[in-house]
């Protein structure tokens, strides 16, 4: 059997298929056609998740085809990694409602102080400080400046969560690593109450969080058809 890793970076997507012993069996990468949304104010950085989708699908399809041509073992499982702190707001079907606000975006710098004040206890326990690079700071900015966008959202996800949803059709799941910069409590393994009580953010937007490596769904027939991966 073999395993597929998908990485959504700042400039492109990569697919890597390895055997049980870690030997690389196939790989492919594809740059995003236009990495960032143009014409934004200084300090703002956004990307279109639809560009990620096309790059991810193409990279996976290429790697899967190379694996088949080489007679390699079928892919049994996949996992996704991505930029940390990037904010994706999607609807019930996982459709992005706007460009993703990237981890490097600094528009929420002033509001990050409010987030730090509300979450100071958690930040001290975990040894970090909430800054503009945290998705929670970005979500707070959206709630204050673009509340109509937040009102249409069903899920607040990381890019990795979004990709997992594209492959499985299952939405609303994340893991500890991707949820950290959304303010997830890594010690008590729960969403802290300050997010809704002090920051006024809808708790229902936050995904279910599981341990990394926990199965959250199966590759759908639609995803299998586009990528050449086995259904399930």
C-alpha positions in Angstrom: 0.0 0.0 0.0 1.0 3.6 -0.4 0.1 7.0 1.2 -0.5 10.4 -0.3 0.5 13.7 1.3 -0.8 17.0 -0.1 0.8 20.3 0.7 -0.9 23.6 0.0 1.9 26.2 0.3 2.1 29.9 -0.4 3.1 29.6 -4.1 1.7 26.2 -5.1 0.5 22.7 -4.3 2.5 19.5 -4.0 1.4 15.8 -4.0 3.8 13.1 -2.6 3.1 9.4 -2.6 5.2 7.2 -0.5 5.4 3.5 0.4 5.1 2.0 3.8 8.9 2.4 4.4 8.8 6.1 3.3 10.2 5.5 -0.1 9.0 8.2 -2.6 7.0 6.4 -5.3 5.6 9.4 -7.2 5.3 13.2 -6.7 4.1 16.3 -8.6 3.8 20.0 -7.9 2.0 22.8 -9.6 2.3 26.6 -9.0 -0.7 28.7 -8.5 -1.4 30.7 -11.7 -1.7 33.9 -9.7 -0.5 33.5 -6.1 -2.2 36.6 -4.7 -5.2 38.7 -5.3 -3.9 41.9 -6.9 -4.6 45.5 -6.0 -4.9 45.0 -2.2 -3.9 47.7 0.4 -0.4 47.4 1.9 -0.2 44.6 4.4 -3.2 42.7 2.9 -2.6 39.3 1.4 -5.4 37.1 -0.1 -5.5 34.1 -2.4 -8.4 32.5 -4.3 -9.0 29.0 -2.9 -10.3 28.0 -6.3 -6.8 28.3 -7.6 -5.7 26.0 -4.9 -8.3 23.5 -5.9 -7.2 23.3 -9.5 -3.5 23.0 -8.5 -4.2 20.3 -5.9 -6.3 18.2 -8.3 -3.8 18.5 -11.1 -0.8 17.6 -8.8 -2.6 14.6 -7.3 -3.8 13.4 -10.7 -0.3 13.6 -12.1 1.2 11.7 -9.1 -1.5 9.1 -9.2 -1.0 8.5 -12.9 2.8 8.2 -12.5 2.2 5.6 -9.7 -0.1 3.5 -11.9 2.4 3.6 -14.8 5.1 2.4 -12.4 2.9 -0.4 -11.2 3.0 0.9 -7.6 0.7 -0.1 -4.8 -2.7 1.7 -4.6 -3.1 4.7 -2.3 -4.7 3.6 1.0 -4.9 7.0 2.8 -4.1 10.6 2.4 -3.4 13.6 4.6 -3.2 17.3 4.0 -1.0 20.1 5.3 -1.1 23.8 4.6 -0.1 27.3 5.6 -0.9 28.0 9.3 -3.2 30.8 10.3 -4.8 31.3 6.8 -8.5 32.0 7.2 -11.1 30.4 4.8 -14.8 31.1 5.2 -17.1 28.7 3.4 -20.8 27.9 3.1 -22.6 24.6 3.9 -21.3 23.0 0.7 -17.7 24.1 1.3 -17.9 26.9 -1.3 -15.5 29.7 -0.5 -17.4 33.0 0.2 -14.4 35.2 -0.6 -10.7 35.0 -1.1 -8.8 33.4 1.8 -7.0 35.9 4.1 -3.4 34.6 4.3 -1.3 34.0 7.3 1.0 36.9 6.3 -1.9 39.4 6.2 -1.5 42.1 8.8 -4.8 44.0 8.6 -5.9 42.6 12.0 -2.9 43.9 13.8 -4.8 46.4 15.9 -7.6 43.9 16.8 -5.0 41.3 17.7 -4.5 43.2 21.0 -8.1 42.7 21.8 -7.8 39.0 21.0 -4.7 38.7 23.2 -6.6 40.4 26.0 -9.5 38.1 25.8 -7.4 35.0 25.4 -4.5 35.9 27.7 -5.0 33.0 30.0 -4.8 30.5 27.2 -1.9 32.2 25.6 0.1 32.1 28.8 -0.7 28.4 29.3 0.4 27.5 25.8 3.4 29.9 25.6 2.4 32.1 22.7 0.8 35.5 22.0 -2.1 36.2 19.7 -1.0 38.3 16.7 -2.2 39.2 13.3 -0.8 35.9 12.0 -3.5 34.0 13.9 -6.7 33.1 12.1 -8.6 34.1 15.2 -7.4 37.7 14.8 -8.4 37.7 11.2 -11.9 36.2 12.0 -12.3 39.0 14.6 -11.5 41.6 11.9 -14.1 40.1 9.6 -16.7 40.2 12.3 -16.1 43.9 12.9 -15.5 45.1 9.3 -17.3 42.6 7.1 -20.1 41.2 9.3 -22.2 40.4 6.2 -19.5 38.0 5.0 -19.5 36.3 8.4 -23.3 36.0 8.4 -23.2 33.9 5.2 -20.5 31.6 6.5 -21.1 28.1 7.8 -17.6 27.0 8.6 -14.3 28.7 9.4 -11.6 26.5 8.1 -7.9 26.3 7.4 -6.7 25.5 3.8 -5.9 21.9 4.9 -9.5 21.5 6.2 -10.8 22.9 2.9 -8.8 20.4 0.8 -9.9 17.5 3.0 -13.5 18.6 2.3 -12.9 18.7 -1.4 -11.7 15.1 -1.4 -14.3 13.7 1.1 -17.3 15.9 0.7 -17.3 16.0 4.5 -17.2 19.5 6.0 -16.6 21.0 9.4 -13.6 18.9 10.6 -10.1 20.1 11.6 -7.2 18.8 13.8 -5.2 20.2 16.6 -2.4 21.7 14.5 -4.7 23.5 12.0 -7.0 24.7 14.8 -4.2 26.1 17.0 -4.2 29.6 15.4 -8.0 29.7 15.6 -7.6 29.6 19.4 -8.2 26.0 20.1 -7.1 24.9 23.6 -4.4 22.2 23.0 -4.3 21.2 26.7 -8.0 20.8 27.5 -8.8 19.9 23.9 -11.8 22.2 23.5 -12.8 25.6 22.1 -12.4 28.1 24.8 -15.4 30.2 25.9 -13.7 33.6 25.4 -14.1 33.2 21.6 -17.8 33.6 21.8 -18.3 35.3 25.2 -15.6 38.0 24.9 -15.0 38.3 21.2 -18.6 37.7 20.2 -17.8 35.2 17.5 -20.3 32.5 16.6 -19.2 29.3 18.2 -21.1 27.3 15.5 -18.6 28.4 12.8 -15.8 26.5 14.5 -15.1 23.0 13.2 -15.0 19.7 15.1 -11.4 19.1 16.2 -9.8 15.7 16.2 -6.3 14.3 16.8 -4.0 14.5 13.7 -4.3 11.2 11.8 -7.9 10.6 12.7 -10.0 9.5 9.7 -12.6 12.2 8.9 -14.0 10.8 5.7 -13.4 8.8 2.5 -12.4 9.9 -1.0 -15.7 10.6 -2.9 -16.6 9.2 -6.3 -16.3 12.8 -7.7 -12.8 13.3 -6.3 -11.7 9.9 -7.5 -12.9 10.6 -11.0 -10.9 13.8 -11.2 -7.7 12.5 -9.6 -7.5 8.8 -10.3 -7.5 7.9 -6.6 -9.5 4.9 -5.5 -13.0 5.6 -4.2 -13.1 5.3 -0.4 
